[in-house]
Amino acid sequence: LEEEKPMHRIRMWVLGSLAGAVFLLQPLTAAAEDISGLITSTRTIREDSRLVGNVTCMVTGAPCITFGAPRISLRLNGFMMTGQGDPNNACSGAITANEQGINSGGQADVELRGPGVVRNFRSDGVLFNGSVGGRVEGITSTTNCQSGIRVTATSSRITIAANISVRNGASAAGAACGGI
């Protein structure tokens, strides 16, 4: 019986070590789904993603976040996305083409869910372009140079529900966009 105790301990140690190794070798959850902080080049999301803090976008002439796969969602989780626009009028006199806060990327059945704020973008706050199916719900878009939420003629079956759009648009000729 005394000789069995050391063997029992060795077996338990080996089993514990194997269990620990299996745990360490498990794939980690991709951090790409969690978004916060400074964004300096377009962030393309390819899986369900969420804001985990406020976002400051310093992307010039391109979207801050764009969808790169169909049937995924972006949740703002009560956080704010802020572009480079002037906080008083967004445009500072000129629209910067393609500088949206969030772009559907032509993907089908993508969703943007609030609560959360998309503000101060020198183009649209949210743009659906070339998408079939999609949803924007529960966000606030404010002080964006063009529309707060825009759906182009190349998109269809986009549901827009329970959003607030305030102080969007520009007085520039040919660019008098606005709310939704």
C-alpha positions in Angstrom: 0.0 0.0 0.0 2.9 2.4 0.8 4.3 1.8 -2.7 1.0 2.7 -4.4 0.9 6.2 -2.9 3.9 7.6 -4.9 2.5 6.0 -8.1 -0.9 7.5 -7.4 0.7 11.0 -6.9 2.6 10.6 -10.2 -0.6 9.7 -12.0 -2.5 12.6 -10.6 0.4 15.0 -11.4 0.5 13.7 -15.0 -3.3 14.0 -15.4 -3.2 17.5 -14.0 -0.4 18.5 -16.3 -2.2 17.1 -19.3 -5.5 18.9 -18.4 -3.5 22.2 -18.0 -1.8 21.7 -21.4 -5.2 21.1 -23.1 -6.6 24.3 -21.5 -3.6 26.3 -22.6 -3.8 25.0 -26.2 -7.4 26.0 -26.6 -7.9 28.8 -29.2 -8.3 32.2 -27.6 -11.4 34.3 -28.4 -10.4 36.8 -31.1 -9.9 40.3 -29.7 -10.9 41.6 -33.2 -14.5 41.6 -32.1 -13.8 44.2 -29.4 -13.3 47.8 -30.7 -12.3 50.9 -28.8 -9.8 53.7 -28.7 -8.1 55.4 -31.7 -8.7 54.1 -35.2 -6.3 55.4 -37.9 -7.1 53.2 -40.8 -10.4 51.6 -41.9 -11.4 48.8 -39.5 -13.0 46.0 -41.5 -15.1 43.7 -39.3 -15.7 40.1 -40.5 -17.5 38.7 -37.4 -20.0 40.0 -34.9 -18.3 42.9 -33.2 -18.9 45.4 -30.4 -17.6 48.6 -29.0 -16.1 48.2 -25.6 -15.2 51.9 -25.2 -15.4 55.1 -27.1 -13.8 55.3 -30.5 -12.0 58.3 -32.0 -11.6 58.0 -35.8 -8.7 59.6 -37.5 -9.3 58.0 -40.9 -9.2 60.5 -43.8 -11.2 59.9 -47.0 -12.4 56.4 -46.0 -14.9 54.8 -43.6 -13.9 54.4 -40.0 -15.5 50.9 -39.7 -16.8 48.9 -42.6 -18.5 45.5 -42.8 -16.4 42.8 -44.5 -18.8 39.9 -44.3 -22.5 39.3 -44.6 -24.9 38.5 -41.7 -22.9 40.1 -38.9 -23.6 42.8 -36.5 -21.9 45.8 -34.8 -23.1 46.7 -31.4 -22.3 50.2 -30.1 -23.1 49.2 -26.4 -23.8 52.8 -25.3 -20.4 54.1 -26.6 -19.6 56.9 -28.9 -17.8 57.0 -32.3 -16.4 60.5 -33.1 -14.9 61.6 -36.4 -12.7 64.4 -37.4 -15.4 66.9 -38.1 -15.9 70.2 -36.3 -18.1 69.6 -33.2 -20.1 72.7 -34.1 -20.9 72.0 -37.7 -19.0 68.8 -38.7 -18.0 70.1 -42.1 -15.8 73.1 -41.4 -17.0 74.3 -44.8 -16.2 71.1 -46.8 -17.4 67.5 -47.0 -14.7 64.9 -47.1 -15.9 62.2 -49.5 -16.3 58.6 -48.3 -15.4 59.5 -44.7 -18.3 57.8 -43.1 -18.5 56.5 -39.5 -19.9 53.1 -40.5 -20.2 51.7 -44.0 -22.2 48.5 -44.9 -19.4 47.6 -47.3 -22.0 46.3 -49.8 -22.6 43.3 -47.5 -26.0 41.6 -47.1 -28.0 41.4 -43.9 -25.7 43.4 -41.7 -26.9 45.1 -38.5 -25.9 48.2 -36.5 -27.4 48.2 -33.0 -27.4 50.8 -30.3 -27.6 52.4 -28.0 -24.7 54.5 -29.0 -23.7 57.7 -30.8 -22.1 58.3 -34.2 -21.0 61.9 -34.5 -18.7 64.5 -36.3 -18.0 62.6 -39.5 -17.2 64.7 -42.5 -19.5 62.5 -44.6 -22.4 60.3 -43.5 -22.6 58.9 -40.0 -23.9 55.6 -41.3 -24.0 54.6 -45.0 -25.8 51.6 -46.5 -24.5 51.2 -50.1 -25.0 48.2 -52.3 -26.5 46.1 -49.5 -29.6 43.9 -49.6 -31.1 43.5 -46.2 -29.8 45.2 -43.1 -30.9 47.1 -39.9 -30.0 50.2 -38.0 -31.6 50.4 -34.6 -31.3 52.5 -31.5 -28.4 54.8 -32.5 -28.1 58.6 -32.3 -26.4 60.3 -35.3 -25.4 63.9 -34.8 -23.4 66.6 -36.4 -22.3 64.6 -39.4 -21.6 66.5 -42.5 -23.9 64.7 -44.8 -26.8 62.4 -43.6 -26.9 60.9 -40.1 -28.1 57.6 -41.7 -28.2 57.2 -45.5 -29.4 54.4 -47.6 -28.5 54.7 -51.3 -30.6 53.5 -54.2 -28.3 50.5 -54.6 -29.5 49.1 -51.3 -32.9 47.5 -50.4 -34.7 46.0 -47.5 -32.9 48.1 -44.9 -34.8 48.6 -41.7 -34.3 51.8 -39.8 -36.0 51.8 -36.4 -35.9 53.8 -33.1 -33.0 56.1 -34.1 -32.4 59.8 -33.3 -30.8 62.0 -35.9 -29.9 65.6 -35.0 -27.9 68.5 -36.6 -26.7 66.5 -39.6 -26.2 67.9 -43.1 -24.3 70.8 -44.7 -25.2 74.1 -46.3 -22.8 73.5 -49.2 -24.5 73.6 -52.7 -25.5 70.1 -53.8 -24.8 68.6 -50.4 -27.8 69.5 -48.4 -28.3 66.1 -46.8 -29.7 65.7 -43.4 -31.3 63.3 -40.9 -32.2 59.9 -42.4 
